[in-house]
Amino acid sequence: MSGNADDFEAIVKSKNTEAVAAFAAHKKGFIPRLQHALHVQPALVPLFVLLASITVFGLLLGSKFFSPFALTLILQQVQIVGIVAAAQSLVIMTAGIDLSVGAIMVLSSVVMGQFTFRYGMPVEIAIVCGLLVGMFCGFINGWLIAVMKLPPFIVTLGMWQIVLATNFLYSANETIRAQEIEANAPLLQLFATKFTVGGAVFTVGVVFMVALMLFLAYVLKQTAWGRHVYAVGDDPEAAQLSGVNVKGVLISVYVLSGLICAFAGWALIGRIGSVSPTSGQLANIESITAVVIGGISLFGGRGSILGALFGALIVGVFTLGLRLAGADAQWTFLLIGALIIGAVAVDQWIRKVSA
């Protein structure tokens, strides 16, 4: 009798071993390995799309598109969206969303201009005041979300309306012209300063955008605060139980987001040359577009901030490429919309690896 039991146990162990071996072999297939690689490096998908789109437009348009001037022009065109997308990325990584980034950006630029020309402040102090305004708006968002436990979508939607109204009321819808800024406060246009490298024209704004993305990528991957951001986005309750100050992390993320938006406001002055309360109205939508196409999960806890940079560049490549090809501008919106849906579908597929 005991011999039969031993034989049965041996058969069960053999079957289990075969099942495990079969499962392991299945997981070593190409598709699971690709899925795992994209889960570990989510920026690979937007990088591939970016390189493919550059190659396609380069083959179709030749030197008209594939030239140092054209490619650096794309960087100049997406610098504002790229900077704002960096702020949006941090928020979305915590499983939140910030609909007020564009309004905070514009209000900060208006404060910089009005403090300089209406109150006669030194331009350096006016810029610092604009940066502080951005941080304060971010703090209000973070406090309401982290401490009052209000939904990020509702809070930032309300903040967007409040800041937008404050912007128009405070500025009296007045635009400070480029000529006045050039003559009296050229520091406000610092981000528009150009320099040439081998036929490619760069601006201080482009350098700032790239440097900001690289710095944030390092912070998110190599510091405790960065790991806490991912942890809060992935599972705030588990993060709290493991000793992470969830409220502090959320507030710091929104404050930093507000500061980055304020820098974007400074860059916006250089980009358009003037201080206009009506500029940058689509920055919130454009930043979310760049983040989603960049492979950052809307569910939080996963993604690379460099993906947001690639996402912004993809939009810039499609916009310039189709314009040079003489295509209707609506094709840009159509293709970008398809990319957004495709990016979300890929994100859902990649998330199955951790399910």
C-alpha positions, 0 to 999 in steps of 0.5 A: 500500500505504501508502495502505491502511495510513493508511486502516486507521489512520484507521478504528481511531482513529475507532472508538476515539474513538467507543468512548471517546465512548460510554463517556463518555456512559454514565458521564454518566448519572444512575445513574453520577453518583449512584453517584459522588456517594455515593462522594464523600459517603457520609453522604448516604444515611443523611442521606436515610434520617434525614430520610425517617424523621422525615418519615414518623413526623411525618406518622403521629403528628403533634405527638406526634412532631414536636415539639422535646421529642420530637426532642431526646429522641431525641438524649438517648437516642442520646448514649451510642451516638453517642459510642461509635459515634465510637470505632467509626468510627475503628477501622472506617475502618482496616478493623478492628473493636472489640468491646471498646468497650462493656466499656471504656466501663463499666470506665472509669465503674466506675474513676471511681466506685470511685476516688472512693468506695472510695479517697476520691480527688478526683473530678477525679483519679478521672475522669482515672484513668478516662480513662487506663484507657480509653486504656490498654485502647485501647493494648493493642488497638492494639499487639497489632494493629499490632505483633504483627499479630493480627486486630482481631476476635480481639484485641478479642473477647479484650479484651472478655472480659478487660475485662468480667471485670475490671470485675465482679471489681474492682467486686465487682458493686457499684452506686454509687447515684445518691443517693450521687453527687448528694450527694458527687460531682455532677461524675460526673453532669456530662453529665446537666446539662440546659438548655432552648432554645425548648422543646427540652431538651438535655444536656451529653452531647448537646452533647458528642456533636455537638461530638465528631462535628464535631471528628473530621469536621474532623480526618479531612478536614483533617489529615494524620493523618486522611488517613493513617487513610483511607490505612491503611484503604484499602491499608496496604501502599501507605500504608507505601510512601508514607511513612505510619507504619502502626503508629503510625496504628493504635495512635493510632486505638485509643488515641483510641478507648479515650479516647472510650469512657472519655468515653462511660463518664463520660456513661453515669454521667450518663445512668443516674445511677449507676455500674453494672458491668452497664450498657451491655452492648449498646454494642458491637453498637449502635455497629457498627449505627450505623456500618454504617447510617451508610454507613461501609464495613466494608472500611475507607478510606471513609466519613464519621464524621457518617454514624455520627451519622446512623446512631445518630439513625436508630435513635433515630427508629425506636425512639421513633416505633414506641414512640409508635405503640404497635407491638411492640418487635420491629418495631424490631429487624426494621426496624433489621436490614433497614436494616443489610442494606440499608446493606451492599448500598448500600456494595457498590454504591457501591464499584463506582465505584472498581473 
